[in-house]
């Protein structure tokens, strides 16, 4: 099979094509696994973090954790899926299943959590193997290309929105407006029609896109919204928006940080943190770590019910490096997806 492989880490500027196209053996499914013939895979910022070494991956590895395809073969003990079923694989590739986190519905915090495309080969390939319990049936209302970004950008946005605790009519801010942010906006418009959404983004095109999708206001990350907000979801890699967001919250408001990392070079922004201005009056900060299978299943169900679909830009499988380069240079409108032959 053809697969894009990350063999070494380096800054994107030092390598024109960080992924190498290789011929790999089609993996055999174990007794509890399935083999998927892939049709589509979303492109995510996490791949950039792996390529540039900010997120340690098992190398060499096939990246990609928003994979959609059809079950080609099943292991001898698999009962819940059959050949021909359409399924997706998200960031959670597996967990131990028996630790205190797994048994309390928090498998995303399992010490043996394995990330798809990081700790195990992922979806930038023609085939992939995954434990059957970690594959998700794709609703018939969604095409392969539409479903792919829902598996990460949508699922992590779903978890982030749930962690805000907002109710219909509460105001919500979104800092950063990429694949996850635009899906959260669509989700809120469906679930909380009386909630006003305020978007903070550096890119004027992203601000215009947010207004086009129904945001009440869109401004730069350095601007103040016209009113204080009940909750804000931050998806940026910088610290400055965290400090600004805390200042924009109502008393008792909550900031949910949906980011794998924050840039160490921006840590000076934290020196601007003032207890009275930013944290007093019972404001809260909550981080988001990975996703549980329930997040993926819950969002796929919601997306099918509410016709929530990502705005997507499709790239041929052969242009995986170009898709990542465009993502690196912030050429974003919605989500990017590889179409796999």
C-alpha positions in Angstrom: 0.0 0.0 0.0 1.0 3.6 -0.4 1.5 5.6 2.8 2.9 9.0 3.8 5.5 8.5 6.5 7.1 10.9 8.9 10.6 9.6 9.4 12.4 12.5 11.1 11.5 15.8 12.7 12.6 19.2 11.5 11.2 22.7 11.1 8.9 22.9 8.0 11.1 25.8 6.6 14.1 23.4 6.6 12.3 20.7 4.6 10.1 21.2 1.6 8.4 17.8 1.9 8.4 16.5 5.5 6.4 13.4 4.7 7.8 10.7 2.4 5.6 8.5 0.2 6.5 4.8 0.9 5.3 1.4 -0.1 4.3 -0.5 3.1 2.9 -3.9 3.7 -0.9 -3.9 4.3 -1.2 -4.7 8.0 -3.0 -7.8 9.1 -5.8 -7.3 11.7 -5.4 -9.1 15.0 -8.3 -11.0 16.6 -9.9 -7.8 18.0 -8.8 -5.5 15.1 -10.3 -4.4 11.8 -8.5 -3.5 8.6 -9.9 -0.3 6.9 -9.6 0.6 3.3 -9.3 4.4 3.6 -11.1 7.0 1.5 -10.4 10.2 3.3 -8.3 11.7 6.1 -8.5 15.2 7.6 -5.4 17.3 8.0 -4.8 18.7 11.5 -2.4 21.1 13.3 -1.3 18.2 15.4 0.5 16.8 12.3 2.5 20.1 12.2 3.4 19.6 15.9 4.6 16.1 15.2 6.6 17.1 12.1 8.4 20.0 13.9 9.0 18.0 17.1 6.8 19.8 19.5 4.7 16.6 20.0 6.8 13.5 20.3 5.6 10.7 18.0 6.9 7.2 17.5 9.0 7.4 14.4 8.7 6.4 11.7 4.9 6.8 11.7 2.1 7.3 9.3 0.3 10.4 10.6 -3.4 11.3 10.4 -6.2 10.9 13.0 -9.3 11.9 11.1 -9.6 8.8 8.9 -12.7 7.5 7.1 -13.0 4.3 5.1 -14.7 0.9 4.7 -14.0 -2.2 6.7 -11.9 -4.6 4.5 -11.4 -7.4 7.0 -12.2 -8.1 10.6 -10.4 -10.1 13.3 -11.7 -13.5 14.4 -13.3 -12.1 17.6 -14.8 -8.9 16.2 -18.6 -9.0 16.3 -19.7 -5.3 16.3 -18.5 -4.6 12.7 -18.5 -6.4 9.4 -16.8 -6.2 6.1 -18.3 -3.3 4.1 -19.2 -1.1 7.1 -18.2 2.5 6.8 -16.2 3.7 9.8 -14.0 6.5 11.1 -11.0 6.6 13.4 -10.3 9.6 15.7 -7.3 10.7 17.8 -8.0 8.0 20.4 -6.5 4.8 19.0 -6.6 2.8 22.2 -6.5 3.0 26.0 -5.9 0.3 28.7 -9.6 -0.1 29.6 -9.1 -1.0 33.2 -7.4 2.0 35.0 -9.4 4.4 37.2 -9.6 6.9 34.3 -10.9 4.3 31.8 -13.5 2.9 34.3 -14.8 6.3 35.2 -15.4 7.6 31.6 -12.2 9.5 31.4 -10.2 7.3 29.0 -8.7 10.4 27.5 -6.5 10.7 30.6 -5.4 7.0 30.6 -1.6 6.7 31.2 -1.6 4.2 28.3 -3.6 6.4 25.9 -2.4 5.9 22.4 -2.9 8.6 19.7 -3.7 7.6 16.1 -1.0 8.8 13.8 1.3 9.4 16.8 1.7 6.2 18.7 0.2 4.0 16.0 0.1 4.3 12.2 -2.8 6.6 11.1 -4.8 7.7 8.1 -2.4 9.2 5.6 -2.4 5.8 3.8 -4.5 3.5 1.7 -5.1 1.1 4.6 -4.9 1.1 8.4 -5.5 -1.3 11.3 -7.3 -0.3 14.5 -8.9 -2.0 17.4 -12.5 -2.5 16.5 -13.8 -0.9 19.7 -12.1 2.3 18.7 -13.7 2.6 15.2 -16.9 4.7 14.8 -19.8 4.0 12.4 -20.3 6.9 10.1 -23.9 8.2 9.8 -25.2 7.8 6.3 -26.1 11.5 6.1 -22.3 12.3 5.9 -20.0 11.7 3.0 -16.5 10.4 3.6 -15.0 13.9 3.0 -17.6 15.6 5.2 -17.1 13.1 8.0 -13.3 13.2 8.3 -12.9 16.6 10.0 -15.7 15.8 12.4 -13.5 13.1 14.0 -11.1 15.5 15.5 -11.9 19.1 14.9 -15.6 18.4 15.6 -15.1 15.9 18.5 -12.7 18.1 20.4 -14.9 21.1 19.8 -17.8 19.1 21.1 -15.9 18.2 24.3 -14.7 21.8 24.7 -18.2 23.2 24.4 -19.5 20.6 26.9 -16.8 21.7 29.4 -17.8 25.4 29.1 -21.1 24.4 30.8 -23.0 27.1 28.9 -26.8 27.1 28.5 -29.0 28.6 25.8 -28.6 32.4 25.9 -25.2 32.4 27.6 -22.6 34.4 25.6 -19.6 32.4 24.2 -16.3 33.5 22.8 -14.1 31.6 20.4 -10.4 32.5 20.2 -8.8 31.2 17.0 -11.1 30.2 14.2 -9.8 27.2 12.3 -11.3 23.7 11.8 -12.5 23.3 15.3 -13.7 26.8 15.9 -16.0 27.0 12.9 -17.6 23.7 13.8 -18.2 24.8 17.4 -19.9 27.9 15.9 -22.2 25.7 13.8 -22.8 23.5 16.8 -23.8 26.4 19.0 -26.1 27.8 16.4 -27.9 24.5 16.3 -28.0 23.6 20.1 -28.2 27.1 21.6 -30.0 29.4 19.1 -30.2 32.3 21.6 -26.5 32.3 22.4 -24.4 35.1 20.9 -21.0 34.1 19.6 -17.9 36.4 19.7 -14.9 35.4 17.6 -11.3 36.6 18.2 -8.9 35.9 15.2 -5.8 37.6 13.9 -6.7 36.8 10.2 -9.2 39.2 8.7 -10.4 36.4 6.4 -11.2 34.2 9.4 -13.1 37.1 11.0 -15.2 37.6 7.9 -15.8 33.8 7.7 -17.0 33.8 11.3 -19.5 36.6 10.6 -20.6 34.8 7.5 -21.4 31.8 9.6 -23.5 33.8 12.1 -21.1 35.2 14.7 -22.5 38.3 16.5 -19.1 40.0 16.5 -15.5 39.3 15.2 -12.4 41.1 16.2 -8.6 40.8 16.5 -7.3 38.8 19.5 -6.1 42.1 21.0 -9.5 43.7 20.9 -12.2 43.7 23.6 -15.7 42.4 22.8 -18.7 44.7 23.2 -19.8 42.8 26.3 -18.3 40.4 28.9 -18.8 36.7 28.2 -19.9 33.6 30.1 -17.4 31.3 28.5 -14.5 31.4 26.0 -12.9 28.5 24.1 -9.2 29.2 23.2 -7.7 27.1 20.4 -4.5 29.1 19.9 -0.9 28.0 20.6 -0.1 31.3 22.3 -0.4 32.6 25.9 -1.5 36.1 25.2 -5.1 35.1 24.2 -5.4 33.3 27.6 -4.6 36.5 29.5 -6.9 38.5 27.3 -9.7 36.0 27.5 -9.7 36.0 31.3 -10.2 39.7 31.2 -13.2 39.3 28.9 -15.1 36.9 31.2 -18.1 37.6 33.4 -17.8 36.8 37.1 -18.0 33.1 37.5 -17.1 32.7 33.8 -14.9 29.8 32.4 -12.1 29.7 30.0 -11.6 26.3 28.2 -8.2 25.9 26.6 -8.4 23.5 23.7 -4.7 23.2 22.7 -2.1 20.5 23.0 0.7 23.0 23.6 1.4 26.7 24.2 4.5 28.4 22.7 7.2 28.7 25.3 8.5 31.9 23.5 5.2 33.6 24.4 5.4 32.9 28.1 6.2 36.5 28.9 2.5 37.2 28.2 1.8 35.5 31.5 3.6 38.2 33.3 0.7 40.5 32.4 -1.6 38.3 34.5 -3.2 40.3 37.3 -5.2 38.5 39.9 -7.8 41.2 40.4 -8.4 41.9 36.7 -8.1 38.3 35.3 -8.9 35.7 38.0 -10.9 37.2 40.8 -14.7 36.7 41.2 -14.5 33.0 40.7 -13.3 32.8 37.1 -12.1 29.3 36.0 -9.7 27.8 33.6 -10.2 24.3 32.2 -7.8 22.5 29.8 -8.9 19.9 27.3 -6.9 16.7 26.9 -7.6 14.4 24.0 -11.0 13.0 23.4 -13.0 10.0 24.7 -14.9 7.7 22.3 -18.1 9.1 23.7 -17.1 12.6 22.4 -16.7 11.2 18.9 -19.9 9.2 18.9 -21.8 12.0 20.5 -20.7 14.6 18.0 -21.3 12.3 15.0 -24.8 11.8 16.2 -25.4 15.5 16.7 -23.9 16.4 13.3 -26.2 14.0 11.6 -29.2 15.3 13.4 -28.4 18.9 13.0 -26.8 18.7 9.5 -23.6 20.1 11.0 -20.9 19.9 8.3 -17.4 21.3 8.0 -16.5 23.7 5.3 -13.8 21.7 3.6 -11.0 22.1 1.1 -10.1 18.8 -0.6 -6.6 17.8 -1.6 -5.6 14.7 -3.7 -3.7 12.1 -1.7 -0.5 12.9 -3.6 -0.6 16.5 -2.2 -0.4 15.7 1.5 2.7 17.9 1.9 1.1 20.8 0.1 -2.0 20.6 2.4 0.3 20.7 5.5 2.3 23.6 4.0 -0.9 25.6 3.4 -2.0 24.8 6.9 1.3 26.0 8.3 0.9 29.3 6.5 -2.6 29.8 7.8 -4.3 29.3 4.5 -7.4 28.1 6.2 -11.1 28.2 5.6 -12.8 25.5 7.6 -10.9 22.2 7.4 -8.5 20.4 4.9 -9.1 16.8 3.8 -7.1 14.4 1.8 -9.1 12.3 -0.7 -7.5 8.8 -0.8 -7.8 6.8 -4.0 
